[in-house]
Amino acid sequence: MTPGRLRGSAGTYRERKGAQLTPRATFTARVRVLGRERYWLGKMGDVAPLDIAVGWGRMSDSGVLKDLEISQSNRFYYWHYDDEPPIPADEIIKHSANWHLIPANSTTWRTLRGLRVGDVVTLEGRLVDVEVPDVGVIRTSLSRDDSGAGSCEVVFVEQAHRE
């Protein structure tokens, strides 16, 4: 599994379901799906209807994942262990993430909505900031060393391939 790769400038803004998307970087990643949460309500649910918690490196290893409880709620991803973490906590943080997904088209959306926990998927697109009227601006993370509020990547997914 490989984390997201960022390449250069990402171009001009796009409009999606009344929201303004400002591209920040082009993006490619091959990851394992650790969790998925579908959002149906509200303007953000219209724009980014799916979040996936993802892992790569040792955070895609079944032996590591069996000792972690993964959950998602309110656009956040959480991990928990009972006694000792199976790998150092900083490695969990640097090798997993919660991504807000914005499908570029109906073909991509069909692939994304079919994702299940355990699937390996390759995503290509752009990291974007999203401005939603009456909601505000959601900025994408451009770092893999962050955690907590503001650390999620917002991905405008142009292509998705489940393996």
VENKA-V919931 format. One record per residue. N is the residue number from 1. PSI is psi as a letter, one per 30 degrees, with the letter a starting at -180 (* if undefined). OMEGA is omega in radians with two decimals (NA if undefined). D_LAST is the distance of its C-alpha to the last C-alpha in Angstrom with 2 decimals. Layout:
# VENKA-V919931
n=N psi=PSI omega=OMEGA d_last=D_LAST
n=N psi=PSI omega=OMEGA d_last=D_LAST
This chain:
# VENKA-V919931
n=1 psi=k omega=3.11 d_last=11.65
n=2 psi=k omega=3.07 d_last=13.86
n=3 psi=l omega=3.12 d_last=15.97
n=4 psi=k omega=3.02 d_last=16.76
n=5 psi=k omega=3.13 d_last=18.79
n=6 psi=k omega=3.12 d_last=21.73
n=7 psi=j omega=2.93 d_last=23.51
n=8 psi=a omega=3.09 d_last=27.02
n=9 psi=l omega=-3.00 d_last=28.46
n=10 psi=g omega=3.06 d_last=26.37
n=11 psi=a omega=-3.05 d_last=28.87
n=12 psi=l omega=-3.09 d_last=30.88
n=13 psi=l omega=3.07 d_last=30.52
n=14 psi=l omega=3.04 d_last=29.00
n=15 psi=k omega=-3.10 d_last=30.03
n=16 psi=j omega=3.09 d_last=27.72
n=17 psi=h omega=3.10 d_last=29.33
n=18 psi=f omega=3.13 d_last=32.49
n=19 psi=k omega=3.07 d_last=30.95
n=20 psi=k omega=3.10 d_last=31.32
n=21 psi=k omega=3.10 d_last=28.30
n=22 psi=j omega=-3.12 d_last=29.38
n=23 psi=k omega=3.12 d_last=26.74
n=24 psi=e omega=-3.13 d_last=27.11
n=25 psi=k omega=2.96 d_last=24.45
n=26 psi=l omega=-2.90 d_last=21.49
n=27 psi=k omega=3.01 d_last=18.27
n=28 psi=k omega=3.13 d_last=14.89
n=29 psi=k omega=2.99 d_last=12.76
n=30 psi=j omega=-2.98 d_last=9.61
n=31 psi=l omega=3.02 d_last=10.16
n=32 psi=k omega=3.11 d_last=9.87
n=33 psi=k omega=3.13 d_last=11.32
n=34 psi=f omega=-3.14 d_last=14.76
n=35 psi=l omega=3.08 d_last=16.44
n=36 psi=k omega=3.13 d_last=16.68
n=37 psi=k omega=3.14 d_last=19.96
n=38 psi=k omega=3.11 d_last=20.86
n=39 psi=k omega=-3.06 d_last=24.12
n=40 psi=f omega=-2.96 d_last=26.32
n=41 psi=l omega=3.03 d_last=29.69
n=42 psi=l omega=-3.09 d_last=31.39
n=43 psi=e omega=3.09 d_last=30.97
n=44 psi=e omega=3.08 d_last=28.12
n=45 psi=e omega=3.08 d_last=26.27
n=46 psi=e omega=-3.06 d_last=26.78
n=47 psi=e omega=-3.10 d_last=25.50
n=48 psi=i omega=-3.00 d_last=22.65
n=49 psi=f omega=-3.07 d_last=21.75
n=50 psi=k omega=2.95 d_last=18.88
n=51 psi=k omega=2.98 d_last=18.73
n=52 psi=k omega=2.94 d_last=15.90
n=53 psi=k omega=-3.04 d_last=16.87
n=54 psi=l omega=3.07 d_last=14.50
n=55 psi=l omega=3.07 d_last=14.92
n=56 psi=l omega=-3.05 d_last=14.46
n=57 psi=b omega=-3.13 d_last=16.61
n=58 psi=f omega=3.07 d_last=18.36
n=59 psi=g omega=2.98 d_last=17.39
n=60 psi=g omega=-3.10 d_last=13.90
n=61 psi=k omega=-3.13 d_last=15.83
n=62 psi=e omega=3.12 d_last=16.39
n=63 psi=e omega=3.08 d_last=19.97
n=64 psi=e omega=-3.03 d_last=20.69
n=65 psi=f omega=-3.13 d_last=19.11
n=66 psi=f omega=-3.14 d_last=21.16
n=67 psi=g omega=3.11 d_last=24.25
n=68 psi=k omega=2.99 d_last=23.35
n=69 psi=k omega=-3.12 d_last=23.73
n=70 psi=k omega=3.07 d_last=21.54
n=71 psi=l omega=3.09 d_last=22.92
n=72 psi=k omega=3.10 d_last=23.14
n=73 psi=k omega=3.05 d_last=26.23
n=74 psi=h omega=3.08 d_last=27.94
n=75 psi=g omega=3.06 d_last=25.26
n=76 psi=l omega=3.07 d_last=25.31
n=77 psi=k omega=-3.10 d_last=23.06
n=78 psi=k omega=3.01 d_last=24.94
n=79 psi=k omega=-3.10 d_last=24.56
n=80 psi=k omega=3.04 d_last=27.21
n=81 psi=l omega=-3.08 d_last=28.22
n=82 psi=e omega=-3.04 d_last=31.28
n=83 psi=d omega=3.12 d_last=33.13
n=84 psi=k omega=3.09 d_last=31.68
n=85 psi=k omega=-3.13 d_last=28.34
n=86 psi=f omega=3.04 d_last=25.99
n=87 psi=l omega=-3.13 d_last=25.77
n=88 psi=k omega=-3.10 d_last=28.15
n=89 psi=e omega=-3.14 d_last=28.01
n=90 psi=f omega=3.06 d_last=27.88
n=91 psi=e omega=3.06 d_last=24.69
n=92 psi=e omega=-3.12 d_last=23.14
n=93 psi=e omega=-3.06 d_last=24.35
n=94 psi=f omega=-3.08 d_last=23.17
n=95 psi=g omega=3.04 d_last=19.62
n=96 psi=l omega=-3.09 d_last=18.79
n=97 psi=l omega=2.99 d_last=19.49
n=98 psi=k omega=-3.11 d_last=19.73
n=99 psi=k omega=3.00 d_last=18.60
n=100 psi=k omega=-3.03 d_last=20.35
n=101 psi=k omega=3.07 d_last=18.19
n=102 psi=j omega=-3.13 d_last=20.05
n=103 psi=k omega=-3.12 d_last=18.21
n=104 psi=f omega=-3.07 d_last=19.74
n=105 psi=l omega=-3.07 d_last=19.70
n=106 psi=e omega=3.11 d_last=19.05
n=107 psi=e omega=3.10 d_last=15.93
n=108 psi=e omega=-3.14 d_last=14.30
n=109 psi=e omega=3.10 d_last=15.94
n=110 psi=e omega=3.12 d_last=14.55
n=111 psi=e omega=-3.09 d_last=10.91
n=112 psi=e omega=-3.09 d_last=12.31
n=113 psi=f omega=3.08 d_last=14.55
n=114 psi=f omega=-3.13 d_last=12.02
n=115 psi=k omega=3.11 d_last=10.32
n=116 psi=l omega=3.08 d_last=11.52
n=117 psi=k omega=-3.13 d_last=12.67
n=118 psi=f omega=3.12 d_last=10.56
n=119 psi=k omega=2.96 d_last=7.10
n=120 psi=k omega=-3.06 d_last=5.50
n=121 psi=k omega=2.99 d_last=5.88
n=122 psi=k omega=3.12 d_last=7.85
n=123 psi=k omega=3.04 d_last=11.14
n=124 psi=k omega=3.13 d_last=14.07
n=125 psi=b omega=-3.09 d_last=17.52
n=126 psi=k omega=2.93 d_last=20.68
n=127 psi=k omega=-3.05 d_last=22.14
n=128 psi=l omega=2.85 d_last=25.01
n=129 psi=k omega=-3.09 d_last=28.10
n=130 psi=k omega=3.01 d_last=28.80
n=131 psi=j omega=-3.09 d_last=32.33
n=132 psi=k omega=3.12 d_last=32.75
n=133 psi=k omega=3.13 d_last=36.30
n=134 psi=g omega=3.08 d_last=37.99
n=135 psi=e omega=-3.13 d_last=35.18
n=136 psi=a omega=-3.09 d_last=35.35
n=137 psi=k omega=3.01 d_last=33.12
n=138 psi=j omega=-3.12 d_last=29.88
n=139 psi=k omega=3.08 d_last=29.23
n=140 psi=k omega=2.98 d_last=25.89
n=141 psi=k omega=3.05 d_last=25.82
n=142 psi=g omega=-3.08 d_last=25.64
n=143 psi=l omega=3.03 d_last=25.82
n=144 psi=g omega=3.11 d_last=23.78
n=145 psi=g omega=-3.07 d_last=27.05
n=146 psi=l omega=3.05 d_last=27.96
n=147 psi=l omega=3.13 d_last=27.80
n=148 psi=a omega=-3.11 d_last=29.41
n=149 psi=k omega=3.12 d_last=30.39
n=150 psi=g omega=-3.09 d_last=29.31
n=151 psi=f omega=-3.13 d_last=26.50
n=152 psi=k omega=3.00 d_last=23.58
n=153 psi=k omega=3.04 d_last=21.70
n=154 psi=j omega=-2.99 d_last=22.02
n=155 psi=j omega=2.95 d_last=19.23
n=156 psi=j omega=-2.99 d_last=19.85
n=157 psi=j omega=3.11 d_last=16.32
n=158 psi=f omega=3.08 d_last=16.65
n=159 psi=k omega=3.08 d_last=13.06
n=160 psi=k omega=-3.13 d_last=9.81
n=161 psi=j omega=3.08 d_last=6.36
n=162 psi=k omega=-3.11 d_last=3.80
n=163 psi=* omega=NA d_last=0.00
